[in-house]
Amino acid sequence: MFSVAICEDEKVILDFESSLVSEWAAGAGCTVQLDTYISAEQFLFESEDKEPYDVLIFDIQMKNMNGMELAKKLRARGCDSVIIFVTGVPDYAIEGYEVGAVRYILKPVKPEVLNGLLDSAWAERKTKAEDYFVLGQGADVERISFEKIIYIEAHGHYVFLKGVDFEREWKAGFSETALGFEGRGFFCLRRGLLVNLAHVQRITRTDCLLDNGELLPVARGVYKELNEAFIEFFRK
């Protein structure tokens, strides 16, 4: 799912941009969740409890709070969505760098220009998705950044995940779960225990010291391979 929000205070333009996004999605074979807002104030009120959008398309020159002010508020909250500004005045570029927006479209919006930016954002989104472990529990789905996972361990018929300042546990086969961690910088210390080498501070023949202060046991005969993997990981 690729989520896009458009904030534009002119209904005719809002409808036109919405149609362009829908046409792009159909051509790209992408499933899009598209939400529209008629003002910055409406966006702030109605999107507060929603998951962050992948792409935000903001008109800069809106009444009351403009698109640039809205973007600054969102960045201050930690929002890292791709921001595309639509404007009739190409004088906002320098200010736009402050909110990490280097994507501008001049009115009237040309479909080929918007399509190119959406193609780029969609490609970034797919690449970014590869850096996340997707944990599904019933109807709930959570994306967890691999870099924030310290280790995963088998707990009977459950898998325990130790993260940076958080923990998760769910019912699943460990071997099947571990397949999703291959090539991600994780090492098998013993059967049923994978550690993220990025969080390892020191290794010995019997244990592994993590950056959170925990010690994990190292299986007999694994030290040589672990040492080589540890050195190779940090060389990269």
Backbone hydrogen bonds, N-H to C=O, Kabsch-Sander energy under -0.5 kcal/mol:
donor,donor_aa,acceptor,acceptor_aa,energy
2,F,31,T,-2.4
3,S,1,M,-0.5
4,V,33,Q,-2.9
5,A,55,V,-2.2
6,I,35,D,-2.2
7,C,57,I,-2.8
8,E,6,I,-0.5
8,E,37,Y,-2.2
11,K,9,D,-0.7
14,L,10,E,-2.7
15,D,11,K,-2.6
16,F,12,V,-1.9
17,E,13,I,-2.9
18,S,14,L,-2.1
19,S,15,D,-2.0
20,L,16,F,-1.8
21,V,17,E,-2.2
22,S,18,S,-2.2
23,E,19,S,-2.4
24,W,20,L,-2.5
25,A,21,V,-2.5
26,A,22,S,-2.1
27,G,23,E,-2.1
28,A,24,W,-2.4
29,G,25,A,-0.9
30,C,25,A,-2.4
32,V,30,C,-0.7
33,Q,2,F,-2.3
34,L,32,V,-0.7
35,D,4,V,-2.4
35,D,33,Q,-0.5
37,Y,6,I,-2.6
40,A,65,M,-0.5
43,F,39,S,-2.0
44,L,40,A,-2.5
45,F,41,E,-2.0
46,E,42,Q,-2.8
47,S,43,F,-2.3
50,K,47,S,-1.6
54,D,3,S,-1.3
55,V,3,S,-1.9
56,L,82,V,-3.1
57,I,5,A,-3.1
58,F,56,L,-0.7
58,F,84,I,-2.3
59,D,7,C,-2.4
60,I,86,V,-2.2
62,M,60,I,-1.6
66,N,64,N,-0.5
67,G,59,D,-0.6
67,G,60,I,-1.4
70,L,66,N,-2.2
71,A,67,G,-2.2
72,K,68,M,-2.1
73,K,69,E,-1.9
74,L,70,L,-2.1
75,R,71,A,-2.5
76,A,72,K,-2.0
77,R,73,K,-0.9
77,R,74,L,-0.6
78,G,75,R,-1.6
79,C,74,L,-2.4
82,V,54,D,-2.4
84,I,56,L,-3.3
84,I,82,V,-0.5
85,F,83,I,-0.5
85,F,103,R,-2.4
86,V,58,F,-2.9
87,T,105,I,-2.4
91,D,89,V,-1.6
96,G,92,Y,-2.4
97,Y,93,A,-1.3
97,Y,94,I,-0.6
98,E,94,I,-0.5
98,E,95,E,-1.1
99,V,96,G,-1.3
100,G,97,Y,-1.3
101,A,96,G,-2.3
102,V,100,G,-0.7
103,R,83,I,-0.6
104,Y,102,V,-0.6
105,I,85,F,-2.6
107,K,87,T,-2.0
113,V,110,K,-0.8
114,L,110,K,-2.1
115,N,111,P,-2.9
116,G,112,E,-1.6
117,L,113,V,-1.7
118,L,114,L,-2.5
119,D,115,N,-2.6
120,S,116,G,-1.9
121,A,117,L,-2.4
122,W,118,L,-2.6
123,A,119,D,-2.2
124,E,120,S,-2.2
125,R,121,A,-2.3
126,K,122,W,-2.2
127,T,123,A,-2.1
128,K,124,E,-2.7
129,A,125,R,-2.1
130,E,126,K,-0.9
130,E,127,T,-0.6
131,D,128,K,-1.7
132,Y,129,A,-1.5
133,F,144,I,-3.5
134,V,132,Y,-0.5
135,L,133,F,-0.7
135,L,142,E,-3.3
136,G,134,V,-0.7
137,Q,135,L,-0.5
137,Q,140,D,-3.0
140,D,137,Q,-2.0
142,E,135,L,-2.8
144,I,133,F,-2.8
144,I,142,E,-0.5
146,F,131,D,-2.2
148,K,145,S,-1.4
149,I,146,F,-1.5
150,I,148,K,-0.6
150,I,162,K,-2.7
151,Y,162,K,-1.6
152,I,194,L,-2.2
153,E,160,F,-2.7
154,A,192,G,-2.6
155,H,158,Y,-3.1
158,Y,155,H,-1.7
159,V,170,W,-2.9
160,F,153,E,-3.3
161,L,168,R,-3.4
162,K,151,Y,-2.8
162,K,160,F,-0.5
163,G,161,L,-0.6
163,G,166,F,-2.8
164,V,148,K,-2.1
165,D,163,G,-1.0
166,F,163,G,-0.7
168,R,161,L,-2.2
170,W,159,V,-1.8
172,A,157,H,-1.4
172,A,170,W,-0.6
177,T,173,G,-2.0
178,A,174,F,-2.9
179,L,175,S,-0.9
179,L,176,E,-0.6
180,G,177,T,-1.5
181,F,178,A,-1.8
182,E,179,L,-1.2
184,R,181,F,-1.7
186,F,181,F,-0.6
187,F,195,V,-2.6
189,L,187,F,-0.9
189,L,193,L,-1.6
190,R,193,L,-1.0
193,L,190,R,-1.7
194,L,152,I,-2.6
195,V,187,F,-2.8
196,N,150,I,-3.0
197,L,185,G,-2.5
197,L,195,V,-0.7
199,H,196,N,-2.2
200,V,197,L,-1.4
201,Q,209,L,-3.2
202,R,209,L,-1.5
204,T,207,D,-2.6
208,C,216,L,-2.2
209,L,202,R,-3.0
210,L,214,E,-2.8
211,D,199,H,-2.4
213,G,210,L,-1.8
216,L,208,C,-2.5
218,V,206,T,-2.3
219,A,189,L,-2.4
219,A,217,P,-0.5
222,V,219,A,-1.8
226,L,222,V,-2.6
227,N,223,Y,-3.0
228,E,224,K,-2.0
229,A,225,E,-2.3
230,F,226,L,-2.7
231,I,227,N,-2.2
232,E,228,E,-2.4
233,F,229,A,-2.4
234,F,230,F,-1.7
235,R,231,I,-1.3
236,K,232,E,-1.4
